[in-house]
Amino acid sequence: MAKKKVPAKNRSTRKSSKDSGSNSGLILAIVMILVIGLAWYLKNNDGLPDFLQTGRKQQQTEESPKKPSKPVEKKESAKRQSTQKPAKRESNEEKSSANKPAEEAGKPTDYNHYYYTTSFDFAWPAYSQDDLIVEHEGYTLAYDEDIEQPKWVAYRLTAENISKNVAQRKDNFRPDKDVRTESATLADYKGSGYDRGHLAPAADFSWSQSAMDGTFFLSNMSPQDPSFNRGIWKQLEEKVRGWGMRDKELFVVVGPIVEGGAKKIGKNKVAVPQKFYKIVLDISEPELKAIGFVMENKASTLGIMEYTVTIDSIEKITGLDFFPMIPDDLERKLESTINKNLWK
């Protein structure tokens, strides 16, 4: 009996079904190999390969908090605005153990054991992101555009630096290009009748020619009555240098007190302060001490010790918070009282 021929169409269909089954088996085998391979990779490489983590890394980056910018970079790079505010009046419990007195380790109390005095911004009053902080060699200032002068200048004064005395005064007054909003200019003072009065004195930076030259930036100047600048104010500067030689290390903060109705000079409307303050801190043994001064911007025949005030009183006048890193108990003692006998 002759074999019945299968139509070509039916043969093709059966062949396709057979091939399809073969292909499915191959795909399944490949998938199993990939799964086994991925499992081995995860076990031996602690995670997904980079090309599979792109979305994950991006998500982690978006969710991760940004690092805070540094409080200050040298000369701010356009002016070094402070972006972090020092801890202010934190409780003793919150302070780092490194900031606690040595007596807790069985040693006599000695505030030299506090590490905060080595902080780059220890001498600075409390500051915020809104403050325009400018650093020069040896001193730092917070420039106030509203009055076209600093609201404070802070620096460390040491006997070692004072004794070097190698620089020569050149009187090279000039605008400060590091003030992003632009500082006062020479034209502002010209013909005003006021001296370009130093806040950080040039003579306190005689240890370096570049440091002394840096004190002649107009960002370090304030309009002062000539009889005040060359009289009682100069006497105070000389007295502080004498204390610096005797006590080896001092921290100084100085600035103007500009009240309502202040006179203004020049195109940039530089405010003429009615008063000036200066604070001197000795944080070294054997005797920790601090003293403040507030002087009217005019001639005086009184002695400098007649102008002594507490740091607390200067804080009330200026709205500033001085030496915020000092522990609360010590801060209260230093800022609320004055012992003139320690400053003779």
Secondary structure, 3 states (H helix, E strand, C coil): CCCCCCCHHHHHHHHHHHHHHHHHHHHHHHHHHHHHHHHHHHHHHCCCCHHHCHHHHHHHHHHCCCCCCCCCCHHHCCCCCCCCCCCCCCCHHHCCHHHCCHHHHCCCCCHHHCHHHHCCCCCCCCCCCCCEEEEECCEEEEEECCCCEEEEEEEEEEHHHHHHCCCCCCCCCECCCCCCCCCCCHHHHCCCCCEEEECCCHHHHCCCHHHHHHCCEHHHEEEECHHHHCCHHHHHHHHHHHHHHHHCEEEEEEEEECCCCCCEECCCCEECCCEEEEEEEECCCCCCEEEEEEEECCCCCCCHHHHEECHHHHHHHHCCCCCCCCCHHHHHHHHHCCCHHHHC
